[in-house]
């Protein structure tokens, strides 16, 4: 039922490292997420894009060794669309994505703790009502367990190579457009939030 202990330990270790990198990359900060939504701070896109590229290379490099395995989920169109909408709305309201929310919990941020608790409750509710939802979710069709290499007939490494080129091109474009500089914290926030931050960061009597 469960993977071998060494594989679970490897997953835990990589998860801890990923969480530390999220924290060091500042994406566990609410104002950075807000700055991304306002198109003023592209830190989130850069870090998550890099994670996708590195993850794709790492997973497919480790597949022949048996250290990892692929668990491909069926492509249920309505589930993907509805899930994407719920995810986007939740992230806009919460101010974190699930991963950065957990990292923010590690920083001791109470708003993130409330949000993560909400995610756990929501996941539990979804599991409870899933038997009644499963038929409705396939109303738009179920494409099965499909992958881009399987769909196109092209080797997986060709897709990964294209992903690497796309990632490097995006990084070069962001440096060219933005000069490679990250906006100051106060510029990534709306004006009202900047005023609140100044009011709360003054000297304490």
VENGIZI-V133758 format. One line per field, one symbol per residue. ss: DSSP state (~ for helix, > for strand, _ for the rest). phi: phi as a letter, one per 40 degrees, with the letter a starting at -180 (. if undefined). burial: + if it has 16 or more other ideal C-beta (glycine too) atoms within 10 Angstrom, else -. Layout:
ss->???
phi->???
burial->???
This chain:
ss->____~~~~~~~~~~~~~~~~~~~~_____~~~~~~~~_____~~~~~~~~~~~~~~~~~~~~~____________>~~~~~~~~~~~~~~~~~~___~~~~~~~~~___~~~~~~~~~~~~~~~~~~~~~~~~~~~~____>_____~~~~~___~~~~~~~~~~~~~~~~~~~~~~~______~~~~__~~~~~~~~~~_____
phi->.bcddccccccccccccccccccccgccbdccccccccgbbcdcccccccccccccccccccdccgcbacbcccccccccccccccccccccccgacdcccccccccgcccccccccccccccccccccddccdcccccchbcgcbbcccccgcdccccccccccccccccccccccbggbccddcccbcdcccccccccbcccc
burial->------------------+--++-++++++++++++----++++-++++---+--+---+-------+-------+--+----------++--++++-+++++++---+--+--++--------------------+---------------------++--+---+--++----------+-----++----------------
